[in-house]
Amino acid sequence: MSKNSVNWSRIRAGDASGVILAVDFYGTARQEATFRHLCDLLPDPVEVWHAVPPTSDCNWSTATGAGHLRWWTDGLDTVLAGRPVRALVGYCAGSVFASALADTLTTREGHRPQVVLFNPGAPDIATLTRDFRSLIDGMEILTNEERAGLLDEMAAIQQAYAPNELIPVADRYAALYRKGCDLLCERLGVDASFGAEMAAVLHSYLAYLTAARDVQPAPQWRTATSFTSREHRGADFTDTKHSFDLARADLLNSPQVAAALAALLREHEACR
């Protein structure tokens, strides 16, 4: 069995016939279920590896799609150890990376792996604002007034920029988040370096979003299958779509979704 690498982490052990590669960002304090939750519900003994994003310095705005993809591709030999990729799955902005990794694997392996995308779409200010709001809401040690003040500042920042100006909005959100982290450290009585570590995680996430926006979509991406929650309003990403009457937070923690994914994987295997 392959060992974890700096590029990939095994989140589910399984049989040796092949692996599923998953792309999402876990570092933020978001409220949505993750691929770890979905793995617990899969009925078949599939092995799943999750992409670990590269460490980002403070200059996250220069992150590139090519850099992130190269980081993950360089770790694939360790993960696969000669085994085939059974499928790639991606969540939200991870759908961009999963699709692009499928392009790479098509060249490497001579056929395109199955691609299943959950609430797919390129990141935008709405994506960032939703996740940033979750970060602030998660600072429960702050007072209601302090959290409300940070959220008011966030709303003012969003209104000051055009819908496509993600980088400057993200830059100001990052400064606002550090302000919240400093308040948190003061309240907990811990060294300010803890706040710096929290901010570094946000920088890594911002680099992830920036890099996803840098990846150009290709026509073959439409051959993937999308699983979406009821409130999903993302781009028309794929030709085949399955909508579930589930909240966004529950999409990756649904037995119904897990069963649908397992059936799709079996159908694809049978057709090969």
C-alpha positions in Angstrom: 0.0 0.0 0.0 1.4 3.4 -0.9 2.6 5.8 1.8 1.3 9.3 2.1 3.3 12.0 0.4 3.4 15.8 0.8 1.2 16.0 -2.3 -1.5 13.5 -1.5 -3.1 11.9 1.6 -5.0 8.7 1.8 -8.4 9.3 3.3 -9.8 5.8 2.7 -8.0 2.4 2.4 -9.4 0.0 -0.1 -8.7 -2.8 -2.6 -5.7 -2.7 -4.9 -7.5 -2.5 -8.2 -7.2 1.3 -8.5 -7.6 4.5 -6.7 -9.9 7.5 -6.7 -8.3 10.9 -6.6 -10.2 13.7 -4.8 -9.6 17.5 -4.9 -11.0 19.9 -2.3 -9.6 22.3 0.2 -10.0 21.2 3.9 -8.1 23.8 5.7 -10.8 26.4 6.2 -13.4 26.1 9.0 -16.3 25.6 6.5 -19.5 24.0 7.5 -19.9 21.7 4.5 -19.3 18.0 4.6 -16.1 16.8 2.9 -14.9 13.8 0.9 -14.0 12.1 4.2 -17.7 12.0 5.1 -18.6 10.7 1.6 -15.9 8.0 1.9 -17.5 6.7 5.1 -20.7 6.1 3.2 -19.3 4.4 0.0 -20.4 0.7 -0.1 -17.5 -0.6 -2.2 -13.9 -1.0 -0.9 -12.4 1.7 -3.0 -9.2 3.5 -2.1 -9.3 7.3 -2.1 -6.5 9.8 -2.0 -7.0 13.5 -1.4 -4.9 16.3 -2.9 -2.8 18.3 -0.4 -2.3 21.9 -1.7 1.2 23.3 -1.9 2.3 25.6 1.0 1.7 29.2 0.1 3.7 32.2 1.3 2.0 35.6 1.7 2.1 36.3 -2.0 -0.8 34.0 -2.7 -2.1 36.3 -5.5 0.7 35.0 -7.9 -0.4 31.3 -7.6 -0.8 29.6 -11.0 -2.9 26.7 -12.1 0.1 25.1 -13.7 2.0 25.3 -10.4 -0.7 23.6 -8.4 -1.3 20.9 -11.1 2.4 20.2 -11.4 2.6 19.8 -7.6 -0.1 17.2 -7.6 1.1 15.5 -10.8 4.6 15.1 -9.3 3.2 13.1 -6.5 1.1 10.7 -8.5 3.8 8.0 -9.0 4.0 7.5 -5.2 0.2 7.4 -4.9 -0.6 5.1 -7.8 2.4 2.7 -7.5 1.5 1.3 -10.9 -2.3 1.2 -10.3 -4.9 2.9 -12.5 -7.0 5.9 -11.5 -10.5 4.7 -11.2 -12.0 8.2 -11.1 -11.3 11.8 -10.2 -13.8 13.7 -8.0 -13.7 17.4 -7.2 -15.8 19.7 -5.0 -16.6 23.3 -5.9 -13.3 24.9 -7.2 -11.7 21.5 -6.9 -13.8 20.5 -9.9 -11.5 22.7 -12.0 -8.4 20.9 -10.8 -10.0 17.4 -11.1 -10.9 18.1 -14.7 -7.4 19.4 -15.5 -5.8 16.4 -13.8 -8.0 14.1 -15.9 -6.4 15.8 -19.0 -3.0 14.9 -17.7 -3.9 11.4 -16.9 -5.5 11.0 -20.4 -2.1 11.7 -21.9 -0.3 9.5 -19.4 -2.6 6.4 -19.4 -4.1 6.6 -22.9 -7.7 6.9 -21.8 -9.7 9.5 -19.8 -10.6 8.5 -16.3 -14.1 9.0 -15.1 -14.7 12.4 -13.6 -17.4 13.2 -11.1 -17.8 16.8 -9.9 -19.8 18.1 -6.9 -21.2 21.6 -7.1 -18.7 22.4 -9.8 -17.7 25.9 -10.9 -14.8 28.3 -11.1 -14.4 30.3 -7.9 -15.6 33.9 -7.7 -16.3 36.6 -5.1 -19.5 34.8 -4.1 -17.5 31.7 -3.4 -15.0 33.5 -1.3 -17.6 35.6 0.6 -19.6 32.5 1.5 -16.5 30.7 2.9 -15.2 33.8 4.6 -18.5 34.3 6.3 -18.1 30.7 7.6 -14.7 31.5 9.0 -16.0 34.5 10.9 -19.0 32.6 12.2 -16.7 29.9 13.4 -14.8 32.4 15.7 -17.3 31.6 18.5 -15.0 32.8 21.2 -15.5 36.4 19.9 -18.6 38.3 21.1 -21.6 38.5 18.8 -20.9 42.2 18.4 -17.3 41.5 17.3 -18.3 38.9 14.8 -21.1 41.2 13.5 -18.6 44.0 13.1 -16.2 41.9 11.1 -19.1 40.7 8.9 -20.2 44.4 8.4 -16.7 45.2 7.2 -16.7 42.2 4.9 -20.0 43.4 3.3 -18.6 46.9 2.8 -15.5 45.4 1.1 -17.6 43.3 -1.2 -19.8 46.3 -2.2 -16.7 48.4 -3.0 -15.5 46.2 -5.9 -16.9 44.8 -9.2 -18.0 41.2 -9.2 -14.9 40.1 -11.1 -12.3 41.7 -8.8 -11.6 38.7 -6.7 -7.9 39.4 -6.0 -8.4 42.9 -4.3 -11.4 41.6 -2.4 -9.5 38.6 -1.2 -6.6 40.8 -0.2 -8.8 42.9 2.0 -10.7 39.9 3.3 -7.3 38.4 4.3 -6.4 41.6 6.3 -9.8 41.5 7.9 -9.4 37.9 8.9 -6.0 38.6 10.5 -7.7 41.3 12.5 -10.2 38.7 13.7 -7.4 36.2 14.4 -5.6 38.9 16.5 -8.8 39.4 18.5 -9.1 35.7 19.0 -5.5 35.4 20.2 -6.1 38.3 22.7 -9.3 36.6 24.0 -7.6 33.3 24.4 -4.5 34.8 25.9 -2.2 33.0 23.4 0.8 34.3 21.4 0.0 36.2 18.2 2.0 33.6 16.3 -1.1 31.4 16.5 -3.0 34.1 14.6 -0.2 34.1 12.0 -0.6 30.4 11.5 -4.3 30.7 11.0 -3.7 33.5 8.5 -1.2 31.2 6.6 -4.0 28.6 6.1 -6.2 31.3 4.6 -3.3 32.4 2.3 -3.0 28.8 1.1 -6.8 28.7 0.4 -6.6 32.0 -1.5 -3.7 30.6 -3.5 -5.9 27.6 -4.3 -8.7 29.8 -5.5 -6.4 32.0 -7.5 -4.8 29.0 -9.2 -8.2 27.5 -10.0 -9.2 30.7 -11.8 -5.9 30.5 -13.8 -6.8 27.1 -15.3 -8.5 27.4 -18.7 -11.4 25.0 -19.2 -11.3 22.5 -22.1 -14.2 21.0 -24.2 -13.6 17.5 -22.9 -14.5 18.7 -19.4 -18.1 18.6 -20.4 -17.9 14.7 -20.5 -17.8 14.6 -16.7 -20.9 14.0 -14.5 -22.1 16.7 -12.0 -23.8 16.0 -8.7 -25.4 19.2 -7.3 -27.2 20.4 -4.3 -30.6 22.1 -4.5 -29.2 25.7 -4.1 -26.3 25.3 -6.5 -26.1 28.1 -9.0 -22.8 27.3 -10.6 -21.7 27.4 -14.2 -23.1 25.0 -16.7 -20.1 22.8 -16.3 -21.1 19.3 -17.7 -23.5 17.8 -20.1 -24.7 15.2 -17.5 -26.1 16.5 -14.3 -27.8 14.9 -11.3 -29.5 17.3 -8.8 -30.2 16.2 -5.2 -32.8 17.7 -2.9 -30.1 18.4 -0.3 -28.5 21.5 1.2 -25.0 22.3 0.1 -23.6 21.4 3.5 -25.0 17.9 3.2 -24.1 17.0 -0.4 -21.0 15.0 0.6 -22.6 13.4 3.6 -25.6 11.8 2.0 -26.2 8.0 1.6 -28.2 8.8 -1.6 -25.2 10.6 -3.1 -22.8 7.9 -2.1 -25.0 5.2 -3.6 -25.3 7.2 -6.8 -21.5 7.7 -7.0 -20.9 4.0 -6.4 -23.4 3.0 -9.1 -21.7 5.4 -11.5 -18.3 3.9 -10.8 -19.5 0.4 -11.3 -21.2 1.3 -14.6 -18.0 2.9 -15.8 -15.9 -0.1 -14.9 -18.3 -2.4 -16.6 -18.1 -0.4 -19.9 -14.3 -0.4 -20.0 
